[in-house]
Structures are given as structure tokens and as C-alpha cells.
């Protein structure tokens, strides 16, 4: 039977397209999602707030019940809900299947203790030590704006989160650069008035001009960093002004080795320009003084680190009592690091930390009690990641022991057939061929007439097909006879 080459597809082409689709799916969902992380206890892990199960409250009389679920539950239990990705949060236990989530959305991944069966887990006690902030209602930053990935431009930065909202911190919030500095938000539309005026000036533009305008608009949409904000390559971590103010002992490290100079929050009464001489010196790279805010020059870096301390000591006499004593060099060299630091700047500011900042924090007996509640300052944190989904299907290719739960659909089928009895495998192939021929016959009139296949057509056809037990039985019997004759 001849077929139109334009409408046909070889098995190899079909398999290739299937593998490509599954590759794209794995890039979007790279990890296995068959196990909830709640039994593992507190983890630094990626979590998701479900706004379908826990919608933000618009009434003061009905407070919002914050909750979030792990990666696996976000797919397996809340896959069709409205989710907000919160990225990683510290020491968090999945709330799925607990009293924080409605019983209409049970956890399908954990074992139900009453039935000893997997799934339908509800009403469990949530973790007492989970910490929540407005991120769990879909809002971020000090401005409290909801995050819309379709409209949001520029980069947001996550704070190391020294403090929770209970002690005045931010709880690992995500910040707009402008909000960290107390400046108005930079909206892409505000930076591109030219394009609107050009429409009245020249209504018809050629393709090249249109493409150029689109390219310029794309660049404009990437909101620039405000003047005075450090370049992204200059720092690795951020401690927002809320967390710095909650734990002011860390202010002393501003402008020292491993730390950039303070970046002040302008809207605060203490950060409007009435700084002391020491503040002016340590903040000379942080205040918006030119158009170089987006890009810091290389010669500025030494002033941000070691030379900052030298300037403070030279221009501000308060450091004379902590510098090395020429008559007792050994004692000065052995003194704790914090005694060699200048006085902490006053005012409200955020700190930006370099990659090696941990090696420049004093850990003497006097300072360690300040550090102990914040392990993220002592060593780099590792975030939990679920096992990666198998993508190459090597088990299916390496013999009969292949795993049916990994690899592509085609490879899983191969693995299944390789582990089946030969007679049953042939019967399965015959049944498949029988079904394929029937579906082909059903679709042929639509292909010839160019008519679209509707959902009702397919539903009616398969209802009819499910009643054709005789044909399937005959196909299976024929497969068994063929196997006996070949034997």
C-alpha cells in the first residue's frame, strides 16, 4: 500500500522525535519525583508554594496559612496547581500531607500509616521549626511585589538570611537591587520613551529598522543595576540591610577583606548622607556618584578591600588604639582578628560578600557565639537534590536486566520485552500490530479528506475498539500457533 511520503514517518524518525521530546522534558524536570523528602527531616532544598491549596488571604480576619512542598510533591501531588518556585530554603521540611495543606490535596508519595499503603496521606503534624515569610504567598523583596516571570526584568538576589522575620530579618528573601538601596523600582517601560515617539514620526519602517528596534528594546528590558550597586561579578553573596540590622556585630566587616563596602539604604533616616568620616571613606565605592554604577573598574577593587582599612586608620583617629603596638609586635600579631578591624559604620546598609569571605571572619572565643547560630557563615551550604532521572537508557541496552523505570519509552518497551517469555512477547507484538492496523484504518478517511480528527471521534472510536475482544483474542491465538510452528 503506497503512502504519501510527506505524511509518513519511519520508525527511526518516530523514535528520534520521541527521544528529543523526552530530552526536553528531562531538561525541564531533571530529577526523579517519586519520593517525598519529609522523611529525611530538615533540608536545604528547593521548595514550591502552592497557591491553589494555600491562596493568599485578602482579609485580616483570615490570615494566610503558609506552606510549601518539595520538588517531588510539586509534580506528583500538585502538578496541576498554581505553584510559585521559592528556590532553596534552609532547614525546611515538606508540608505536603500535613495539616498546613487541605486534605483535598493528599500526599501521594508517602506511606499512609493507617493503611500501610502508599498515598492518601493527610493530617500529619507539620514541622515546628519551618520558617515562613511573604515568599510563601507569592511575594518577594522589601517592596512585597508578586513575582511574574513573564514581566520581571533584571536580576534579583537572595539574601543569606541571617535572621527570620521573627527576629527582624528577611528569611532568605529575594531582593531587587533598587529596593536594597531604597530607590524607586526601574521599570523597562520607563527607560524606553523613544520607541513610542518614533511611531508618530515614521509609521512605516522597514524590516531591518524594526529588527534593530526590537533588539534595542530587548536590551532595555534587561533592567540595569542602579548606580552604586556592585557589579554581579564582584560578589558571591548578599546580606540584606534587615539581617545586618538584626545582627549588627557583622557591620564591623564592611569594607574589610572578603567584604565589599557598605551599600546604604537611602530611604532610612540614618542613611541619608549624615555619615561620619569613617563611613564616607568605606562607602566611597557604594554611593551613586557617577555613571559607572553598573560596572566597577579594576582599580576600585583594592579600595573596597584591604586599602579601605588603611584609609580609615589614616583619616579617622579612632583606630590608633587597635593598631599594632611597636613595642609588642608579637602580641599584636596574635590578637584576634576582630580587634584589628575599624569601628563599624553606622546607618542602614547591606553587605556584599566575596567568595572567600568565610576565611576572613574572626572565630575567636568571643566571636564564635555570634557565628554559631548562622552555620552559613562558617561553611558553604549544600542543597539537597533528588536523584537524577536516567536519561541514556543504558540499562535497557546492556541486556535483559534493564530497568523498565528509566530510559525512553522505546527503551523501556525493549527492556520489558527482553524480560518476557518469548511466546508472550510475540503475542504482545501481534496485539500491537492488530491495534495499529485498526487505528490506521480509522485515521485513513480523515487523512484523505483533510478533515480534522475531533476528541469525540477518538473517544467514540476507542469505546468501540474496547469492545472488539474477539479480534484481540484471535490475534493472540495466531501468535501462539506461529510460535509453535517456528519451535
C-alpha positions, -999 to 999 in steps of 0.1 A, spaced: 0 0 0 15 33 -11 16 63 13 22 100 8 59 105 17 50 139 31 26 124 56 46 93 65 73 87 91 98 59 95 101 41 128 136 56 132 123 91 127 95 85 152 119 72 178 142 101 172 114 126 177 103 107 208 138 108 223 140 146 216 107 152 233 118 132 264 151 151 264 133 184 266 111 171 293 141 159 314 158 193 310 126 209 325 123 182 352 157 166 355 151 148 388 131 118 399 99 128 416 88 95 432 98 102 468 88 130 492 116 145 513 96 148 545 110 115 560 145 130 555 139 158 580 151 194 577 170 201 545 182 230 525 162 222 494 142 237 466 106 242 476 73 254 460 44 273 474 10 260 461 -13 290 458 -42 266 448 -40 249 482 -29 279 502 -41 310 484 -30 344 498 -56 359 521 -72 393 513 -87 396 547 -71 405 580 -96 382 598 -84 352 579 -46 350 579 -27 332 553 -16 297 561 19 295 547 30 261 533 54 247 507 61 213 492 93 196 480 102 191 443 87 157 441 54 166 456 52 197 435 50 174 405 33 143 418 8 159 442 4 195 430 13 192 393 -19 208 381 -20 236 407 -7 271 406 28 269 420 54 296 430 90 285 429 108 296 460 141 281 452 162 269 481 152 274 518 173 264 548 162 237 572 128 231 556 105 200 559 79 194 532 44 204 542 26 181 518 2 158 536 2 178 568 -24 200 584 -10 230 566 -23 217 533 -60 209 527 -70 173 529 -83 176 494 -47 175 483 -31 145 500 5 134 496 6 106 470 42 96 477 44 87 514 31 57 531 -2 61 549 4 47 584 -33 38 589 -35 17 557 2 8 552 -4 18 516 13 45 495 -7 76 490 -37 95 505 -16 109 533 -33 138 551 -35 155 585 1 148 596 18 171 621 39 198 602 75 206 612 76 230 641 108 247 630 98 256 595 102 293 589 79 313 566 78 348 551 58 365 524 76 345 497 51 317 506 22 339 494 40 346 461 55 380 472 92 389 473 116 416 483 111 445 507 86 460 482 64 429 486 56 427 449 44 394 434 70 378 410 58 374 374 85 357 353 68 370 322 71 406 332 101 407 356 133 420 341 167 422 356 182 401 384 170 395 419 194 385 446 188 361 475 200 371 510 220 346 531 192 351 556 209 357 590 176 365 605 140 353 602 110 376 602 105 368 639 138 385 648 137 413 622 155 396 593 142 387 559 142 349 560 163 344 528 142 367 508 149 377 472 157 414 466 155 439 437 188 459 436 169 492 438 149 481 469 182 472 487 192 508 482 158 524 489 154 536 454 123 535 431 119 504 410 133 507 375 106 497 351 116 488 315 88 509 300 102 540 318 135 537 301 122 535 266 102 566 256 120 569 223 103 540 206 68 553 214 76 587 198 91 572 167 57 557 158 42 592 150 74 603 134 78 574 110 48 550 110 62 526 84 96 512 90 115 486 70 123 451 84 158 460 93 148 490 113 121 470 131 145 443 140 170 468 153 143 484 175 133 450 188 169 443 197 173 476 214 140 470 233 153 436 244 184 453 258 163 479 276 141 453 291 171 439 310 169 465 338 204 479 345 218 479 380 213 512 398 243 534 402 264 525 432 252 488 432 281 464 429 286 445 396 274 409 397 309 396 392 322 415 422 304 395 449 291 360 456 266 365 485 244 392 499 233 400 535 204 425 532 200 455 554 173 439 575 196 410 585 226 433 590 205 455 614 192 424 632 228 412 639 248 445 640 280 427 651 287 419 614 288 456 604 324 457 615 334 437 585 321 462 559 349 471 535 373 446 550 389 417 532 363 394 517 336 421 520 327 450 498 320 484 513 285 491 527 257 498 503 234 521 521 196 521 522 188 557 512 152 559 525 163 553 561 168 584 583 203 571 592 214 566 557 206 600 540 241 614 540 249 623 576 276 596 579 308 600 599 341 604 582 348 566 585 315 559 568 323 583 539 356 566 534 344 530 535 314 539 514 332 558 486 326 529 462 290 523 472 273 557 469 260 567 434 284 593 423 288 586 385 275 566 356 299 538 365 275 521 389 268 491 366 305 484 360 332 487 386 367 493 374 396 471 384 414 498 402 384 502 426 387 467 440 417 473 462 399 502 478 370 481 485 391 455 504 425 460 521 432 497 513 398 507 529 412 498 563 443 518 556 423 549 547 401 546 578 431 543 601 448 573 584 419 596 583 400 586 614 419 586 646 397 561 663 418 532 652 450 542 670 443 520 700 438 488 680 467 490 655 499 471 662 520 483 692 556 488 680 568 478 714 548 445 714 547 431 679 542 395 689 511 404 709 496 424 681 501 396 656 484 370 679 455 393 687 420 381 675 410 394 640 381 415 653 404 436 674 422 447 642 391 459 625 379 495 624 348 507 642 316 495 625 299 521 602 266 534 614 235 536 593 214 511 575 232 492 548 235 458 531 267 438 529 281 421 497 304 392 503 331 377 482 337 340 476 363 337 503 346 358 530 344 329 554 382 328 557 383 364 569 357 362 597 371 361 632 364 328 651 379 336 684 361 325 716 345 360 718 332 359 682 322 323 678 289 326 698 278 351 672 286 328 644 272 295 658 235 303 651 245 310 615 263 280 600 261 295 566 288 319 577 311 291 589 310 268 558 294 267 524 259 251 524 250 222 502 214 220 489 197 186 487 189 174 452 167 144 443 183 116 423 187 125 386 164 107 362 181 82 340 184 97 305 205 74 284 187 41 289 219 22 293 202 -5 314 178 -13 286 207 -15 261 230 -36 282 209 -68 284 179 -84 299 185 -68 333 174 -34 321 153 -12 343 118 -5 330 116 26 351 143 45 332 153 54 297 130 64 269 95 49 262 110 29 233 139 17 255 115 8 284 95 -13 259 126 -30 247 136 -38 283 102 -51 291 101 -74 260 136 -87 268 124 -99 302 92 -115 290 86 -151 279 91 -154 242 55 -166 235 40 -137 255 64 -112 238 52 -123 203 16 -122 214 21 -87 227 36 -77 193 7 -92 174 -18 -74 196 1 -42 190 1 -48 153 -37 -55 154 -43 -23 172 -21 -3 149 -39 -16 118 -73 -6 133 -61 28 143 -46 33 108 -79 23 92 -98 47 115 -75 77 106 -72 70 68 -105 87 58 -96 118 78 -62 119 61 -77 115 26 -104 142 32 -82 166 51 -108 167 79 -95 173 115 -99 145 140 -120 156 169 -119 145 205 -154 130 202 -143 110 172 -114 95 191 -135 88 222 -162 71 202 -137 50 182 -119 37 213 -152 29 230 -160 8 200 -125 -7 199 -125 -18 235 -155 -40 227 -136 -58 200 -123 -86 223 -127 -113 196 -102 -97 173 -76 -94 201 -82 -130 212 -77 -142 176 -45 -122 172 -31 -137 204 -41 -173 193 -25 -167 159 7 -156 176 7 -188 198 3 -210 167 30 -192 149 54 -197 178 46 -235 179 53 -239 142 86 -220 145 95 -241 175 
